[in-house]
Amino acid sequence: MKVLALWGFFGGLIVGALAVDILRFMKKPHALSLREASIWTLIWVSLAALFGAAVFAIDGSAKGMEFVTGYIVEWSLSVDNLFVFLMIFQYFAVPAAYQQRVLFLGILGAIVLRGVFIATAVTLLSYFAWLIYVFGAFLIYVAIKLVRAGEVHVEPQKNPVLRFFRRVCPIDDSYHSQYFVVRREGKLMATALVPVMIVIMTTDIMFAVDSIPAILAITRDPFIVYTSNIFAILGLRALFFLLAGIMGLFRYLQVGLCAVLMFIGVKMLISEFVHIPIGISLGVVATVLLGSVAMSLLFPAAQEPAAPSRQPGEVPPKEEKSGNRVS
């Protein structure tokens, strides 16, 4: 009964906030101002806090702490997504006014896909408990790989889903306002926004492979895993526009995220022998992330001259006003 009440509260918060979001922002495409992005980031964090308080009140302090820790872990890992999203938009030269629709639809797709991933992972762990060690080793491997790789590189031209889509569907390499499909000479064609959407969604799937095992080290409760995931990613769009101009300031954030993944991976590997209380896990995660942000502010990177986002001779997709827009 408690879980049903929380599911209802969760659904009401999400549907209500998305409805307001759609009515306010999706009718007229525009780039979120710093003020709008700040307000909506605060709204999504406040909704997560409100839901967390409901979990504490209805399901007890243990589940409440699991939700808070899971949310912080997922939210911090989601911040890393923003660096990649920014590079994807730069690569495809997406006008700022259309970026939020792509992010909005990409996040809606992530809600469905993450639900499938979480259900699959929790089911597998219930039948094959030893998979927790596989997940732990995988997170440590990802953390080491990220530390050694340094910067994240985006290569959409190598995306297999996008390459397949280009073979089977005609694409007009122009932007037609916020539309994804146009009619040209009687034929329906995808606009340049569709490849961007494909890369965004497939990239989120890759991030889910990291983030879902991370939260499974904190709780095996599918409800806590899913709700903390969804609250974290729903605030991504506003957070993207809030941080897009200052992401470069947090030079040590990725190091902090790698340390969090390493800690969670070790926690999984020793879970059968050593129990780390959820309060300690929350403290470690918060301390590492705040420390990485503080280090970034205390020791900023030296400024370098801006480099062009495209190679000489490359022509970015152009925005066109003509054509019959479909959706």
Phi and psi in degrees as GROMACS dihedral restraints (atoms count N, CA, C in turn):
[ dihedral_restraints ]
;  ai    aj    ak    al  type     phi  dphi    fc
    3     4     5     6     1   -62.4    20    10
    4     5     6     7     1   -44.0    20    10
    6     7     8     9     1   -64.6    20    10
    7     8     9    10     1   -39.6    20    10
    9    10    11    12     1   -62.1    20    10
   10    11    12    13     1   -41.5    20    10
   12    13    14    15     1   -62.8    20    10
   13    14    15    16     1   -41.9    20    10
   15    16    17    18     1   -68.3    20    10
   16    17    18    19     1   -38.1    20    10
   18    19    20    21     1   -60.6    20    10
   19    20    21    22     1   -43.3    20    10
   21    22    23    24     1   -63.3    20    10
   22    23    24    25     1   -42.6    20    10
   24    25    26    27     1   -64.8    20    10
   25    26    27    28     1   -42.8    20    10
   27    28    29    30     1   -60.2    20    10
   28    29    30    31     1   -49.2    20    10
   30    31    32    33     1   -60.7    20    10
   31    32    33    34     1   -41.9    20    10
   33    34    35    36     1   -63.2    20    10
   34    35    36    37     1   -43.2    20    10
   36    37    38    39     1   -62.5    20    10
   37    38    39    40     1   -46.9    20    10
   39    40    41    42     1   -66.6    20    10
   40    41    42    43     1   -49.3    20    10
   42    43    44    45     1   -62.9    20    10
   43    44    45    46     1   -43.7    20    10
   45    46    47    48     1   -63.0    20    10
   46    47    48    49     1   -45.7    20    10
   48    49    50    51     1   -66.5    20    10
   49    50    51    52     1   -40.6    20    10
   51    52    53    54     1   -65.9    20    10
   52    53    54    55     1   -37.3    20    10
   54    55    56    57     1   -62.5    20    10
   55    56    57    58     1   -45.5    20    10
   57    58    59    60     1   -64.2    20    10
   58    59    60    61     1   -40.8    20    10
   60    61    62    63     1   -60.4    20    10
   61    62    63    64     1   -45.9    20    10
   63    64    65    66     1   -64.4    20    10
   64    65    66    67     1   -48.0    20    10
   66    67    68    69     1   -62.5    20    10
   67    68    69    70     1   -36.1    20    10
   69    70    71    72     1   -82.7    20    10
   70    71    72    73     1   -39.9    20    10
   72    73    74    75     1  -109.9    20    10
   73    74    75    76     1   -27.6    20    10
   75    76    77    78     1   -86.0    20    10
   76    77    78    79     1   -16.5    20    10
   78    79    80    81     1   -69.4    20    10
   79    80    81    82     1   -43.6    20    10
   81    82    83    84     1  -118.8    20    10
   82    83    84    85     1   112.5    20    10
   84    85    86    87     1   -65.4    20    10
   85    86    87    88     1   129.9    20    10
   87    88    89    90     1  -160.8    20    10
   88    89    90    91     1   154.6    20    10
   90    91    92    93     1   -77.8    20    10
   91    92    93    94     1   135.3    20    10
   93    94    95    96     1   -65.0    20    10
   94    95    96    97     1   132.9    20    10
   96    97    98    99     1   -73.6    20    10
   97    98    99   100     1   166.3    20    10
   99   100   101   102     1   -59.7    20    10
  100   101   102   103     1   -37.3    20    10
  102   103   104   105     1   -67.1    20    10
  103   104   105   106     1   -46.5    20    10
  105   106   107   108     1   -62.5    20    10
  106   107   108   109     1   -44.3    20    10
  108   109   110   111     1   -63.1    20    10
  109   110   111   112     1   -39.1    20    10
  111   112   113   114     1   -64.6    20    10
  112   113   114   115     1   -43.4    20    10
  114   115   116   117     1   -63.3    20    10
  115   116   117   118     1   -46.1    20    10
  117   118   119   120     1   -72.7    20    10
  118   119   120   121     1   -30.8    20    10
  120   121   122   123     1   -63.4    20    10
  121   122   123   124     1   -43.7    20    10
  123   124   125   126     1   -63.5    20    10
  124   125   126   127     1   -38.7    20    10
  126   127   128   129     1   -62.2    20    10
  127   128   129   130     1   -48.1    20    10
  129   130   131   132     1   -67.2    20    10
  130   131   132   133     1   -38.2    20    10
  132   133   134   135     1   -66.4    20    10
  133   134   135   136     1   -39.0    20    10
  135   136   137   138     1   -66.1    20    10
  136   137   138   139     1   -39.5    20    10
  138   139   140   141     1   -64.0    20    10
  139   140   141   142     1   -40.8    20    10
  141   142   143   144     1   -63.1    20    10
  142   143   144   145     1   -40.4    20    10
  144   145   146   147     1   -65.7    20    10
  145   146   147   148     1   -40.4    20    10
  147   148   149   150     1   -62.5    20    10
  148   149   150   151     1   -43.7    20    10
  150   151   152   153     1   -67.0    20    10
  151   152   153   154     1   -39.6    20    10
  153   154   155   156     1   -60.0    20    10
  154   155   156   157     1   -40.3    20    10
  156   157   158   159     1   -63.4    20    10
  157   158   159   160     1   -37.1    20    10
  159   160   161   162     1   -65.5    20    10
  160   161   162   163     1   -38.7    20    10
  162   163   164   165     1   -63.9    20    10
  163   164   165   166     1   -43.8    20    10
  165   166   167   168     1   -57.8    20    10
  166   167   168   169     1   -46.1    20    10
  168   169   170   171     1   -71.6    20    10
  169   170   171   172     1   -37.2    20    10
  171   172   173   174     1   -94.5    20    10
  172   173   174   175     1   -38.9    20    10
  174   175   176   177     1  -112.0    20    10
  175   176   177   178     1     2.0    20    10
  177   178   179   180     1    98.3    20    10
  178   179   180   181     1   165.1    20    10
  180   181   182   183     1   -69.1    20    10
  181   182   183   184     1   -32.2    20    10
  183   184   185   186     1   -62.8    20    10
  184   185   186   187     1   -49.3    20    10
  186   187   188   189     1   -66.9    20    10
  187   188   189   190     1   -35.3    20    10
  189   190   191   192     1   -62.6    20    10
  190   191   192   193     1   -42.9    20    10
  192   193   194   195     1   -66.1    20    10
  193   194   195   196     1   -37.5    20    10
  195   196   197   198     1   -61.0    20    10
  196   197   198   199     1   -42.4    20    10
  198   199   200   201     1   -64.3    20    10
  199   200   201   202     1   -46.5    20    10
  201   202   203   204     1   -61.5    20    10
  202   203   204   205     1   -47.0    20    10
  204   205   206   207     1   -63.9    20    10
  205   206   207   208     1   -44.8    20    10
  207   208   209   210     1   -61.1    20    10
  208   209   210   211     1   -41.0    20    10
  210   211   212   213     1   -64.3    20    10
  211   212   213   214     1   -44.6    20    10
  213   214   215   216     1   -63.4    20    10
  214   215   216   217     1   -42.9    20    10
  216   217   218   219     1   -62.6    20    10
  217   218   219   220     1   -48.7    20    10
  219   220   221   222     1   -66.2    20    10
  220   221   222   223     1   -39.4    20    10
  222   223   224   225     1   -64.9    20    10
  223   224   225   226     1   -43.5    20    10
  225   226   227   228     1   -67.2    20    10
  226   227   228   229     1   -39.4    20    10
  228   229   230   231     1   -68.5    20    10
  229   230   231   232     1   -31.6    20    10
  231   232   233   234     1   -67.3    20    10
  232   233   234   235     1   -31.6    20    10
  234   235   236   237     1   -59.2    20    10
  235   236   237   238     1   -36.4    20    10
  237   238   239   240     1   -62.9    20    10
  238   239   240   241     1   -31.3    20    10
  240   241   242   243     1   -58.8    20    10
  241   242   243   244     1   -33.6    20    10
  243   244   245   246     1   -64.0    20    10
  244   245   246   247     1   -34.9    20    10
  246   247   248   249     1   -60.0    20    10
  247   248   249   250     1   -42.7    20    10
  249   250   251   252     1   -70.8    20    10
  250   251   252   253     1   -42.4    20    10
  252   253   254   255     1   -59.2    20    10
  253   254   255   256     1   -41.4    20    10
  255   256   257   258     1   -60.9    20    10
  256   257   258   259     1   -43.0    20    10
  258   259   260   261     1   -66.8    20    10
  259   260   261   262     1   -35.7    20    10
  261   262   263   264     1   -64.4    20    10
  262   263   264   265     1   -45.1    20    10
  264   265   266   267     1   -65.1    20    10
  265   266   267   268     1   -36.8    20    10
  267   268   269   270     1   -67.8    20    10
  268   269   270   271     1   -40.7    20    10
  270   271   272   273     1   -61.1    20    10
  271   272   273   274     1   -44.9    20    10
  273   274   275   276     1   -88.8    20    10
  274   275   276   277     1     0.4    20    10
  276   277   278   279     1    52.2    20    10
  277   278   279   280     1    50.1    20    10
  279   280   281   282     1   -78.0    20    10
  280   281   282   283     1   125.4    20    10
  282   283   284   285     1   -57.5    20    10
  283   284   285   286     1   141.6    20    10
  285   286   287   288     1   -58.0    20    10
  286   287   288   289     1   -31.7    20    10
  288   289   290   291     1   -65.4    20    10
  289   290   291   292     1   -23.6    20    10
  291   292   293   294     1  -102.9    20    10
  292   293   294   295     1    -6.2    20    10
  294   295   296   297     1   -65.7    20    10
  295   296   297   298     1   -36.8    20    10
  297   298   299   300     1   -70.5    20    10
  298   299   300   301     1   -29.3    20    10
  300   301   302   303     1   -69.0    20    10
  301   302   303   304     1   -40.8    20    10
  303   304   305   306     1   -61.1    20    10
  304   305   306   307     1   -46.0    20    10
  306   307   308   309     1   -63.5    20    10
  307   308   309   310     1   -40.4    20    10
  309   310   311   312     1   -61.9    20    10
  310   311   312   313     1   -49.5    20    10
  312   313   314   315     1   -69.2    20    10
  313   314   315   316     1   -35.1    20    10
  315   316   317   318     1   -63.4    20    10
  316   317   318   319     1   -38.8    20    10
  318   319   320   321     1   -69.8    20    10
  319   320   321   322     1   -37.6    20    10
  321   322   323   324     1   -61.0    20    10
  322   323   324   325     1   -41.6    20    10
  324   325   326   327     1   -64.0    20    10
  325   326   327   328     1   -36.3    20    10
  327   328   329   330     1   -65.3    20    10
  328   329   330   331     1   -33.1    20    10
  330   331   332   333     1   -59.8    20    10
  331   332   333   334     1   -43.9    20    10
  333   334   335   336     1   -70.5    20    10
  334   335   336   337     1   -48.9    20    10
  336   337   338   339     1   -63.9    20    10
  337   338   339   340     1   -39.1    20    10
  339   340   341   342     1   -68.8    20    10
  340   341   342   343     1   -33.2    20    10
  342   343   344   345     1   -60.0    20    10
  343   344   345   346     1   -42.4    20    10
  345   346   347   348     1   -65.0    20    10
  346   347   348   349     1   -45.3    20    10
  348   349   350   351     1   -61.9    20    10
  349   350   351   352     1   -44.5    20    10
  351   352   353   354     1   -64.3    20    10
  352   353   354   355     1   -45.7    20    10
  354   355   356   357     1   -60.0    20    10
  355   356   357   358     1   -41.0    20    10
  357   358   359   360     1   -66.1    20    10
  358   359   360   361     1   -46.0    20    10
  360   361   362   363     1   -64.9    20    10
  361   362   363   364     1   -44.4    20    10
  363   364   365   366     1   -64.9    20    10
  364   365   366   367     1   -39.6    20    10
  366   367   368   369     1   -64.5    20    10
  367   368   369   370     1   -43.7    20    10
  369   370   371   372     1   -62.3    20    10
  370   371   372   373     1   -42.0    20    10
  372   373   374   375     1   -66.2    20    10
  373   374   375   376     1   -32.1    20    10
  375   376   377   378     1   -69.0    20    10
  376   377   378   379     1   -27.7    20    10
  378   379   380   381     1   -97.4    20    10
  379   380   381   382     1   -31.9    20    10
  381   382   383   384     1  -127.7    20    10
  382   383   384   385     1    83.7    20    10
  384   385   386   387     1   -60.9    20    10
  385   386   387   388     1   -28.3    20    10
  387   388   389   390     1   -65.8    20    10
  388   389   390   391     1   -14.0    20    10
  390   391   392   393     1   -64.5    20    10
  391   392   393   394     1   -19.8    20    10
  393   394   395   396     1   -60.7    20    10
  394   395   396   397     1   -32.7    20    10
  396   397   398   399     1   -72.1    20    10
  397   398   399   400     1   -35.2    20    10
  399   400   401   402     1   -64.0    20    10
  400   401   402   403     1   -45.7    20    10
  402   403   404   405     1   -62.0    20    10
  403   404   405   406     1   -42.8    20    10
  405   406   407   408     1   -62.6    20    10
  406   407   408   409     1   -46.3    20    10
  408   409   410   411     1   -63.6    20    10
  409   410   411   412     1   -36.8    20    10
  411   412   413   414     1   -64.1    20    10
  412   413   414   415     1   -42.7    20    10
  414   415   416   417     1   -64.6    20    10
  415   416   417   418     1   -39.2    20    10
  417   418   419   420     1   -64.8    20    10
  418   419   420   421     1   -40.8    20    10
  420   421   422   423     1   -61.5    20    10
  421   422   423   424     1   -44.1    20    10
  423   424   425   426     1   -62.4    20    10
  424   425   426   427     1   -43.7    20    10
  426   427   428   429     1   -61.1    20    10
  427   428   429   430     1   -46.5    20    10
  429   430   431   432     1   -63.2    20    10
  430   431   432   433     1   -41.5    20    10
  432   433   434   435     1   -63.0    20    10
  433   434   435   436     1   -40.9    20    10
  435   436   437   438     1   -66.4    20    10
  436   437   438   439     1   -40.0    20    10
  438   439   440   441     1   -64.1    20    10
  439   440   441   442     1   -42.5    20    10
  441   442   443   444     1   -72.4    20    10
  442   443   444   445     1   -31.9    20    10
  444   445   446   447     1   -75.5    20    10
  445   446   447   448     1   -29.4    20    10
  447   448   449   450     1    76.5    20    10
  448   449   450   451     1  -109.1    20    10
  450   451   452   453     1   -79.1    20    10
  451   452   453   454     1   150.3    20    10
  453   454   455   456     1   -86.6    20    10
  454   455   456   457     1   133.6    20    10
  456   457   458   459     1  -110.5    20    10
  457   458   459   460     1   136.4    20    10
  459   460   461   462     1  -109.8    20    10
  460   461   462   463     1   124.9    20    10
  462   463   464   465     1  -130.7    20    10
  463   464   465   466     1    75.2    20    10
  465   466   467   468     1   -58.8    20    10
  466   467   468   469     1   -28.5    20    10
  468   469   470   471     1   -64.9    20    10
  469   470   471   472     1   -17.4    20    10
  471   472   473   474     1   -97.0    20    10
  472   473   474   475     1    -0.2    20    10
  474   475   476   477     1   -67.2    20    10
  475   476   477   478     1   117.0    20    10
  477   478   479   480     1   -65.6    20    10
  478   479   480   481     1   -33.4    20    10
  480   481   482   483     1   -67.0    20    10
  481   482   483   484     1   -42.7    20    10
  483   484   485   486     1   -66.3    20    10
  484   485   486   487     1   -40.9    20    10
  486   487   488   489     1   -63.3    20    10
  487   488   489   490     1   -39.8    20    10
  489   490   491   492     1   -65.8    20    10
  490   491   492   493     1   -42.4    20    10
  492   493   494   495     1   -62.5    20    10
  493   494   495   496     1   -40.4    20    10
  495   496   497   498     1   -63.3    20    10
  496   497   498   499     1   -29.4    20    10
  498   499   500   501     1   -75.8    20    10
  499   500   501   502     1   -31.9    20    10
  501   502   503   504     1  -102.2    20    10
  502   503   504   505     1   -12.8    20    10
  504   505   506   507     1  -132.5    20    10
  505   506   507   508     1   132.6    20    10
  507   508   509   510     1   -69.9    20    10
  508   509   510   511     1   137.8    20    10
  510   511   512   513     1  -125.5    20    10
  511   512   513   514     1   129.8    20    10
  513   514   515   516     1   -90.3    20    10
  514   515   516   517     1   114.8    20    10
  516   517   518   519     1   -79.1    20    10
  517   518   519   520     1    40.9    20    10
  519   520   521   522     1  -129.5    20    10
  520   521   522   523     1   155.0    20    10
  522   523   524   525     1   -92.5    20    10
  523   524   525   526     1   129.1    20    10
  525   526   527   528     1  -117.0    20    10
  526   527   528   529     1    81.6    20    10
  528   529   530   531     1    52.9    20    10
  529   530   531   532     1  -135.6    20    10
  531   532   533   534     1   -96.7    20    10
  532   533   534   535     1    14.3    20    10
  534   535   536   537     1   -84.2    20    10
  535   536   537   538     1   147.3    20    10
  537   538   539   540     1   -99.9    20    10
  538   539   540   541     1   -18.2    20    10
  540   541   542   543     1  -136.2    20    10
  541   542   543   544     1   138.4    20    10
  543   544   545   546     1  -132.8    20    10
  544   545   546   547     1   161.7    20    10
  546   547   548   549     1  -108.7    20    10
  547   548   549   550     1   122.6    20    10
  549   550   551   552     1  -125.1    20    10
  550   551   552   553     1   119.3    20    10
  552   553   554   555     1    53.0    20    10
  553   554   555   556     1    41.4    20    10
  555   556   557   558     1    82.8    20    10
  556   557   558   559     1    -1.4    20    10
  558   559   560   561     1  -111.7    20    10
  559   560   561   562     1   139.4    20    10
  561   562   563   564     1   -79.7    20    10
  562   563   564   565     1   133.6    20    10
  564   565   566   567     1  -135.1    20    10
  565   566   567   568     1   145.8    20    10
  567   568   569   570     1   -76.2    20    10
  568   569   570   571     1   142.9    20    10
  570   571   572   573     1   -86.9    20    10
  571   572   573   574     1   178.9    20    10
  573   574   575   576     1   -67.4    20    10
  574   575   576   577     1   -13.0    20    10
  576   577   578   579     1   -72.5    20    10
  577   578   579   580     1   -26.2    20    10
  579   580   581   582     1   -65.3    20    10
  580   581   582   583     1   -47.8    20    10
  582   583   584   585     1   -57.5    20    10
  583   584   585   586     1   -36.4    20    10
  585   586   587   588     1   -62.3    20    10
  586   587   588   589     1   -45.4    20    10
  588   589   590   591     1   -60.0    20    10
  589   590   591   592     1   -42.8    20    10
  591   592   593   594     1   -61.5    20    10
  592   593   594   595     1   -45.1    20    10
  594   595   596   597     1   -66.9    20    10
  595   596   597   598     1   -40.5    20    10
  597   598   599   600     1   -60.6    20    10
  598   599   600   601     1   -47.4    20    10
  600   601   602   603     1   -69.4    20    10
  601   602   603   604     1   -41.3    20    10
  603   604   605   606     1   -69.1    20    10
  604   605   606   607     1   -31.6    20    10
  606   607   608   609     1   -65.7    20    10
  607   608   609   610     1   -40.8    20    10
  609   610   611   612     1   -63.6    20    10
  610   611   612   613     1   -34.6    20    10
  612   613   614   615     1   -61.4    20    10
  613   614   615   616     1   -41.1    20    10
  615   616   617   618     1   -62.9    20    10
  616   617   618   619     1   -40.5    20    10
  618   619   620   621     1   -68.4    20    10
  619   620   621   622     1   -33.9    20    10
  621   622   623   624     1   -62.7    20    10
  622   623   624   625     1   -33.0    20    10
  624   625   626   627     1   -61.3    20    10
  625   626   627   628     1   -30.5    20    10
  627   628   629   630     1   -84.7    20    10
  628   629   630   631     1   -46.1    20    10
  630   631   632   633     1   -74.6    20    10
  631   632   633   634     1   -36.5    20    10
  633   634   635   636     1   -67.6    20    10
  634   635   636   637     1   -45.7    20    10
  636   637   638   639     1   -58.5    20    10
  637   638   639   640     1   -32.4    20    10
  639   640   641   642     1   -63.3    20    10
  640   641   642   643     1   -44.2    20    10
  642   643   644   645     1   -76.7    20    10
  643   644   645   646     1   -23.1    20    10
  645   646   647   648     1   -68.4    20    10
  646   647   648   649     1   -16.4    20    10
  648   649   650   651     1   -76.2    20    10
  649   650   651   652     1   -19.0    20    10
  651   652   653   654     1   -93.8    20    10
  652   653   654   655     1   -40.7    20    10
  654   655   656   657     1  -153.9    20    10
  655   656   657   658     1   149.3    20    10
  657   658   659   660     1  -103.1    20    10
  658   659   660   661     1     2.0    20    10
  660   661   662   663     1   -73.0    20    10
  661   662   663   664     1   113.3    20    10
  663   664   665   666     1   -57.8    20    10
  664   665   666   667     1   -33.8    20    10
  666   667   668   669     1   -64.5    20    10
  667   668   669   670     1   -47.5    20    10
  669   670   671   672     1   -66.5    20    10
  670   671   672   673     1   -42.3    20    10
  672   673   674   675     1   -59.7    20    10
  673   674   675   676     1   -47.9    20    10
  675   676   677   678     1   -70.2    20    10
  676   677   678   679     1   -47.4    20    10
  678   679   680   681     1   -65.6    20    10
  679   680   681   682     1   -40.0    20    10
  681   682   683   684     1   -66.1    20    10
  682   683   684   685     1   -37.5    20    10
  684   685   686   687     1   -60.5    20    10
  685   686   687   688     1   -49.2    20    10
  687   688   689   690     1   -67.3    20    10
  688   689   690   691     1   -44.0    20    10
  690   691   692   693     1   -61.5    20    10
  691   692   693   694     1   -35.5    20    10
  693   694   695   696     1   -67.2    20    10
  694   695   696   697     1   -46.3    20    10
  696   697   698   699     1   -80.4    20    10
  697   698   699   700     1   -23.6    20    10
  699   700   701   702     1   -68.2    20    10
  700   701   702   703     1   -27.0    20    10
  702   703   704   705     1   -85.3    20    10
  703   704   705   706     1     1.2    20    10
  705   706   707   708     1   -63.3    20    10
  706   707   708   709     1   -39.6    20    10
  708   709   710   711     1   -63.0    20    10
  709   710   711   712     1   -48.1    20    10
  711   712   713   714     1   -66.7    20    10
  712   713   714   715     1   -39.7    20    10
  714   715   716   717     1   -64.0    20    10
  715   716   717   718     1   -34.1    20    10
  717   718   719   720     1   -59.1    20    10
  718   719   720   721     1   -48.7    20    10
  720   721   722   723     1   -71.3    20    10
  721   722   723   724     1   -25.9    20    10
  723   724   725   726     1   -72.8    20    10
  724   725   726   727     1   -39.2    20    10
  726   727   728   729     1   -99.9    20    10
  727   728   729   730     1    -8.4    20    10
  729   730   731   732     1   -54.0    20    10
  730   731   732   733     1   -37.9    20    10
  732   733   734   735     1   -84.6    20    10
  733   734   735   736     1   -12.5    20    10
  735   736   737   738     1  -124.7    20    10
  736   737   738   739     1    10.2    20    10
  738   739   740   741     1   -58.4    20    10
  739   740   741   742     1   -34.5    20    10
  741   742   743   744     1   -65.0    20    10
  742   743   744   745     1   -16.3    20    10
  744   745   746   747     1   -70.2    20    10
  745   746   747   748     1   -28.2    20    10
  747   748   749   750     1   -95.0    20    10
  748   749   750   751     1    70.0    20    10
  750   751   752   753     1   -69.5    20    10
  751   752   753   754     1   -25.5    20    10
  753   754   755   756     1   -99.6    20    10
  754   755   756   757     1     5.0    20    10
  756   757   758   759     1   -64.2    20    10
  757   758   759   760     1   -41.8    20    10
  759   760   761   762     1   -64.9    20    10
  760   761   762   763     1   -33.5    20    10
  762   763   764   765     1   -63.5    20    10
  763   764   765   766     1   -41.7    20    10
  765   766   767   768     1   -63.4    20    10
  766   767   768   769     1   -41.5    20    10
  768   769   770   771     1   -64.2    20    10
  769   770   771   772     1   -39.1    20    10
  771   772   773   774     1   -62.5    20    10
  772   773   774   775     1   -40.0    20    10
  774   775   776   777     1   -64.7    20    10
  775   776   777   778     1   -38.4    20    10
  777   778   779   780     1   -63.3    20    10
  778   779   780   781     1   -45.6    20    10
  780   781   782   783     1   -61.7    20    10
  781   782   783   784     1   -40.0    20    10
  783   784   785   786     1   -62.6    20    10
  784   785   786   787     1   -46.6    20    10
  786   787   788   789     1   -60.4    20    10
  787   788   789   790     1   -45.4    20    10
  789   790   791   792     1   -67.1    20    10
  790   791   792   793     1   -38.0    20    10
  792   793   794   795     1   -62.1    20    10
  793   794   795   796     1   -44.3    20    10
  795   796   797   798     1   -64.1    20    10
  796   797   798   799     1   -39.9    20    10
  798   799   800   801     1   -58.5    20    10
  799   800   801   802     1   -39.8    20    10
  801   802   803   804     1   -65.9    20    10
  802   803   804   805     1   -43.3    20    10
  804   805   806   807     1   -66.4    20    10
  805   806   807   808     1   -31.2    20    10
  807   808   809   810     1  -103.2    20    10
  808   809   810   811     1     7.4    20    10
  810   811   812   813     1   -59.8    20    10
  811   812   813   814     1   -28.7    20    10
  813   814   815   816     1   -76.4    20    10
  814   815   816   817     1   -20.5    20    10
  816   817   818   819     1  -114.0    20    10
  817   818   819   820     1   -33.4    20    10
  819   820   821   822     1  -129.7    20    10
  820   821   822   823     1   126.0    20    10
  822   823   824   825     1   -97.6    20    10
  823   824   825   826     1   117.7    20    10
  825   826   827   828     1   -95.4    20    10
  826   827   828   829     1   115.0    20    10
  828   829   830   831     1   -57.5    20    10
  829   830   831   832     1   150.1    20    10
  831   832   833   834     1   -62.3    20    10
  832   833   834   835     1   -31.8    20    10
  834   835   836   837     1   -63.9    20    10
  835   836   837   838     1   -40.4    20    10
  837   838   839   840     1   -66.7    20    10
  838   839   840   841     1   -41.3    20    10
  840   841   842   843     1   -59.2    20    10
  841   842   843   844     1   -45.3    20    10
  843   844   845   846     1   -61.6    20    10
  844   845   846   847     1   -42.8    20    10
  846   847   848   849     1   -63.9    20    10
  847   848   849   850     1   -42.3    20    10
  849   850   851   852     1   -63.4    20    10
  850   851   852   853     1   -48.2    20    10
  852   853   854   855     1   -60.5    20    10
  853   854   855   856     1   -48.5    20    10
  855   856   857   858     1   -63.3    20    10
  856   857   858   859     1   -43.0    20    10
  858   859   860   861     1   -63.7    20    10
  859   860   861   862     1   -43.4    20    10
  861   862   863   864     1   -64.5    20    10
  862   863   864   865     1   -45.3    20    10
  864   865   866   867     1   -67.8    20    10
  865   866   867   868     1   -45.5    20    10
  867   868   869   870     1   -64.5    20    10
  868   869   870   871     1   -37.1    20    10
  870   871   872   873     1   -64.5    20    10
  871   872   873   874     1   -40.0    20    10
  873   874   875   876     1   -67.0    20    10
  874   875   876   877     1   -37.4    20    10
  876   877   878   879     1   -67.0    20    10
  877   878   879   880     1   -43.9    20    10
  879   880   881   882     1   -61.9    20    10
  880   881   882   883     1   -43.3    20    10
  882   883   884   885     1   -62.0    20    10
  883   884   885   886     1   -38.0    20    10
  885   886   887   888     1   -64.4    20    10
  886   887   888   889     1   -38.2    20    10
  888   889   890   891     1   -76.0    20    10
  889   890   891   892     1   -34.1    20    10
  891   892   893   894     1   -75.9    20    10
  892   893   894   895     1   -33.4    20    10
  894   895   896   897     1  -126.3    20    10
  895   896   897   898     1    72.5    20    10
  897   898   899   900     1   -67.8    20    10
  898   899   900   901     1   154.9    20    10
  900   901   902   903     1   -73.2    20    10
  901   902   903   904     1   149.5    20    10
  903   904   905   906     1   -68.3    20    10
  904   905   906   907     1   137.1    20    10
  906   907   908   909     1   -71.1    20    10
  907   908   909   910     1   138.1    20    10
  909   910   911   912     1  -119.8    20    10
  910   911   912   913     1   151.4    20    10
  912   913   914   915     1   -61.0    20    10
  913   914   915   916     1   139.1    20    10
  915   916   917   918     1   -63.9    20    10
  916   917   918   919     1   135.6    20    10
  918   919   920   921     1  -103.4    20    10
  919   920   921   922     1   148.8    20    10
  921   922   923   924     1   -63.0    20    10
  922   923   924   925     1   142.9    20    10
  924   925   926   927     1   -78.0    20    10
  925   926   927   928     1   -14.5    20    10
  927   928   929   930     1  -125.7    20    10
  928   929   930   931     1   153.6    20    10
  930   931   932   933     1   -72.8    20    10
  931   932   933   934     1   150.4    20    10
  933   934   935   936     1   -55.2    20    10
  934   935   936   937     1   137.0    20    10
  936   937   938   939     1    93.1    20    10
  937   938   939   940     1   -14.9    20    10
  939   940   941   942     1   -81.5    20    10
  940   941   942   943     1   138.1    20    10
  942   943   944   945     1  -110.4    20    10
  943   944   945   946     1   116.8    20    10
  945   946   947   948     1   -69.9    20    10
  946   947   948   949     1   157.6    20    10
  948   949   950   951     1   -56.7    20    10
  949   950   951   952     1   134.8    20    10
  951   952   953   954     1   -96.6    20    10
  952   953   954   955     1   153.7    20    10
  954   955   956   957     1   -92.1    20    10
  955   956   957   958     1   128.8    20    10
  957   958   959   960     1  -117.8    20    10
  958   959   960   961     1   149.1    20    10
  960   961   962   963     1   -97.9    20    10
  961   962   963   964     1   -20.0    20    10
  963   964   965   966     1   -87.2    20    10
  964   965   966   967     1   172.1    20    10
  966   967   968   969     1   103.2    20    10
  967   968   969   970     1   150.1    20    10
  969   970   971   972     1   -85.2    20    10
  970   971   972   973     1   114.5    20    10
  972   973   974   975     1   -80.8    20    10
  973   974   975   976     1   139.5    20    10
  975   976   977   978     1  -112.1    20    10
  976   977   978   979     1   -52.0    20    10
